[in-house]
Amino acid sequence: MNNKRIYLAPMVGRTDQYYRSFVRILSKNIYLYTEMITCDSFLHTDRKNYTVKEEEKNLTIQLAGSDPKKYGLCASIIEEKGYNEINLNIGCPSSKVVKGEFGACLMRDPDKVADCVYEIKKSCSLPISIKTRLGLGYEENLDLLFNLIDKTKDSGCSKYIIHARNAILNGLSPKKNRKIPLLRYADVSVIKNAYPDLKFYLNGGVDDILEIRKNINKFDGLMIGRKIYDNPMFLNEIEEKIYGNEGVLSRKSILDKYLKYALSPENKDTSNYLLLRHLFSLYYNTSSSKKWKKFIHDIIQSDKNIELITNFEESTYD
Ligand SMILES: Cc1cc2nc3c(=O)[nH]c(=O)nc-3n(C[C@H](O)[C@H](O)[C@H](O)COP(=O)(O)O)c2cc1C
C-alpha cells in the first residue's frame, strides 16, 4: 500500500488550516489539500497565511482561474511556501465559477488549461496535477477528458484526480452536482489504462473500507471528501485497516492533542468558532453525538474557555 495515496478532497469552507491540523492528528498517512483558492485571491491576500505548517505537511494547494500568467505568478511564490504539489481546479460546476470562466467549463478550452500548466511549470519545480470530471452535460463520452489530458500532459501535468461523474453546468447546484449524474468508475479505469505513464486518482462516493480496498489498486490512489468530513473517525479505520497502523487514537486523546494545537501561540487570536466548527461530527453515529454537538455549540456561542473540550463526558453506552 506504500505507493498508493489517499488524499483528503479539497472542500471550500472545510479544508482550512484548522481542519487540516485536526485531520493530521487522526491520520499521519493521508495527503492533505487546501480549499480552492483563486489566483486573484492568492495574489492579493497576506501570503504569510499560506506558509505550510509542520502538521500540515504533504499538502497540495488547489488554484483556480483562467489567466496563465497569474498561475505562473502564484507558482513562483508557492514554491517557497512548503507545498508538495500545485493542483488546478478544472471540475467545479458552480455558476459563480462558470461566470468567472474557470472550473469545469475549462474542459472546453484544453489549450487554455495547457497554457496555465505551462506557466506553472516555467515558474516552479513542484509537481502539477489537475482535478476534473469525466465530462460535461449528460453525454457519456470521454472526448473532452481525453483531449484535456492530451494537451496538458504535454505542457507538464503528470497527475489527474478524476471525480467519476460529469459536471452539469446549467441548472444544477454544486451540491446536486456531487450526486447527479451517476458515478462511472469503469470510465476512470478506461482513462487510467490509456495513459500508463501518468498517475490517476479516483474520486467520488468512496465511503467505506471495502470500496477503498476494491479500488485503490486499480489506480494510483483515491481521494475522499464527504465521508471523512461527516465522520472523522473513518480516518482511524483507514489508518488501521488500510495502512496497518495499530496505534489509533480514542476520541479523548484526539481532543487532548487538538487542544494542545488550539492553545499554541499561532492560534492565540483565532476564534473558538474557527477552531471548533470542524469538530461537530467527532461523535458521529454514537449515542453521545447530540450531547457533543450541543456541548461544542455552547463553547462557541458563549465564547467559553476552549480547554473545556477535554471535559466532555461520553455517554456510558457508547
Ligand atoms: C463542501 C464542499 C466543498 C467542496 N469544495 C471543493 C473545492 O474547493 N475544490 C474542488 O476541487 N472540489 C470541491 N468539492 C468537491 C470534492 O473535492 C469532491 O470532489 C466531491 O465531494 C466528491 O468526493 P466525495 O464523494 O468523496 O465527497 C467540494 C465538496 C464539498 C462537499
The ligand as an SDF file (V2000), in Angstrom:
LIG
                    3D

 31 33  0  0  0  0  0  0  0  0999 V2000
  -18.4880   21.4450    0.9280 C   0  0  0  0  0  0  0  0  0  0  0  0
  -17.7100   21.0150   -0.2760 C   0  0  0  0  0  0  0  0  0  0  0  0
  -16.8130   21.8960   -0.8640 C   0  0  0  0  0  0  0  0  0  0  0  0
  -16.0540   21.4990   -1.9790 C   0  0  0  0  0  0  0  0  0  0  0  0
  -15.0940   22.3460   -2.4710 N   0  0  0  0  0  0  0  0  0  0  0  0
  -14.2650   21.9090   -3.4710 C   0  0  0  0  0  0  0  0  0  0  0  0
  -13.1310   22.6610   -3.8650 C   0  0  0  0  0  0  0  0  0  0  0  0
  -12.7980   23.6890   -3.2790 O   0  0  0  0  0  0  0  0  0  0  0  0
  -12.3960   22.2000   -4.9100 N   0  0  0  0  0  0  0  0  0  0  0  0
  -12.6940   21.0180   -5.5430 C   0  0  0  0  0  0  0  0  0  0  0  0
  -11.9760   20.6340   -6.4780 O   0  0  0  0  0  0  0  0  0  0  0  0
  -13.7200   20.2700   -5.1640 N   0  0  0  0  0  0  0  0  0  0  0  0
  -14.5040   20.6730   -4.1300 C   0  0  0  0  0  0  0  0  0  0  0  0
  -15.5010   19.8590   -3.6760 N   0  0  0  0  0  0  0  0  0  0  0  0
  -15.6770   18.5290   -4.2970 C   0  0  0  0  0  0  0  0  0  0  0  0
  -14.8420   17.4800   -3.5570 C   0  0  0  0  0  0  0  0  0  0  0  0
  -13.4680   17.7770   -3.6310 O   0  0  0  0  0  0  0  0  0  0  0  0
  -15.0810   16.0820   -4.1450 C   0  0  0  0  0  0  0  0  0  0  0  0
  -14.6820   16.0880   -5.4880 O   0  0  0  0  0  0  0  0  0  0  0  0
  -16.5470   15.6450   -4.0690 C   0  0  0  0  0  0  0  0  0  0  0  0
  -17.0890   15.9250   -2.7830 O   0  0  0  0  0  0  0  0  0  0  0  0
  -16.6730   14.1550   -4.3740 C   0  0  0  0  0  0  0  0  0  0  0  0
  -15.9170   13.3890   -3.4610 O   0  0  0  0  0  0  0  0  0  0  0  0
  -16.6140   12.6410   -2.1940 P   0  0  0  0  0  0  0  0  0  0  0  0
  -17.7620   11.8440   -2.7490 O   0  0  0  0  0  0  0  0  0  0  0  0
  -15.5390   11.7830   -1.6080 O   0  0  0  0  0  0  0  0  0  0  0  0
  -17.0970   13.7120   -1.2740 O   0  0  0  0  0  0  0  0  0  0  0  0
  -16.2620   20.2170   -2.5550 C   0  0  0  0  0  0  0  0  0  0  0  0
  -17.1530   19.3340   -1.9580 C   0  0  0  0  0  0  0  0  0  0  0  0
  -17.8700   19.7090   -0.8180 C   0  0  0  0  0  0  0  0  0  0  0  0
  -18.8160   18.7030   -0.1750 C   0  0  0  0  0  0  0  0  0  0  0  0
  1  2  1  0
  2  3  1  0
  2 30  2  0
  3  4  2  0
  4  5  1  0
  4 28  1  0
  5  6  2  0
  6  7  1  0
  6 13  1  0
  7  8  2  0
  7  9  1  0
  9 10  1  0
 10 11  2  0
 10 12  1  0
 12 13  2  0
 13 14  1  0
 14 15  1  0
 14 28  1  0
 15 16  1  0
 16 17  1  0
 16 18  1  0
 18 19  1  0
 18 20  1  0
 20 21  1  0
 20 22  1  0
 22 23  1  0
 23 24  1  0
 24 25  2  0
 24 26  1  0
 24 27  1  0
 28 29  2  0
 29 30  1  0
 30 31  1  0
M  END
$$$$
